[in-house]
Amino acid sequence: MGRYAARRLLQMIPIFIGTTLLIFLMVHILPGDPVRAIYGDKAPDPAQIAQIKREYGFDKPVLEQYVHYMWNLLQGDFGKNLAGRPVTELMAEAFPVTLRLTLLAITIEIIIGVGLGAWAGLRAGKAADTGVLVFTLTVISIPVFVLGFIARFIFADELGWLPPNVQDSTDFSQLFLPAFVLAMLSMAYVARLTRTTFAENLRADYMRTALAKGLPRRRIIGVHLLRNSLIPVVTFVGTDVGGFIGGAVITEGIFNIQGVGNLLYRAIQTSEGSTVTGVVTVLVLVILLINLLIDLLYAVLDPRIRYA
């Protein structure tokens, strides 16, 4: 397992370089001149623009800028935005907020999604199963921003159970509603996936063997059926983590959360290439490490899987 993990880590290096290069080129070529964007409609002084470009290295070829960026990145320097603030400071403020939101959303996704899916899978073809399938299909059919506004209107504006905006991002009670909205779509997919794997594994040979041995029903479901049914669910949830962190733009906007999604949205609006590149670079690292963790978890869930 140790050699497999080391080999996977080495394989991440070219993937990371290729991904960050693609992002860097897109950010620094497509948006136009970020320095001129500072002045808006005003006519800037050409000498001042040239000075700012020299200061930030925008006057150099793009590939040279990328090499310089990667060299600084190895030293933990993500550069500065056009206002002079280090990007690491901006991310240090935003990432903990989004991580708390993501952890709460994943918890909701797993508990409710796996619970509903297991309940429906054990009752495949019955009314409970049909009800779960209809409910999850309805959730999947509604866009996230619509769910967000509906949830905010009902639970915050009308009932007053929860605050409409997040004032304190360290308070998980304030993050519950946006986390629930963020988790809804994935929760529906997890429920359907769990339901399918439960229904299929119930007909497997090892389940019939466990029943023939006279094992308690709780042990059969909780140990044999659940462990084998969770492998595709773990894959889906793992790949969903990066999507939660990077895809929180809409949810953070609805509930006024000052997280990564909000930071990324503002950076794109103001053509802050260094901020966009820094945030996406961290997201790439997170996704790569999570994929490695998922592969290692396979061996824990299924003893038949062994890595050389």
Secondary structure, DSSP 8 states (H G I E B T S, - for coil): -HHHHHHHHHHHHHHHHHHHHHHHHHHHHSS--HHHHHHTTS---HHHHHHHHHHHTTTS-HHHHHHHHHHHHHTT---B-TTS-BHHHHHHHHHHHHHHHHHHHHHHHHHHHHHHHHHHHTTTTSHHHHHHHHHHHHHHHS-HHHHHHHHIIIIIIIS-SS-SS-S-TT-HHHHHHHHHHHHHHHHHHHHHHHHHHHHHHTTSHHHHHHHHTT--HHHIIIIIIHHHHHHHHHHHHHHHHHHHHHT-HHHHHHTT--SHHHHHHHHHHTT-HHHHHHHHHHHHHHHHHHHHHHHHHHHHH-TT----
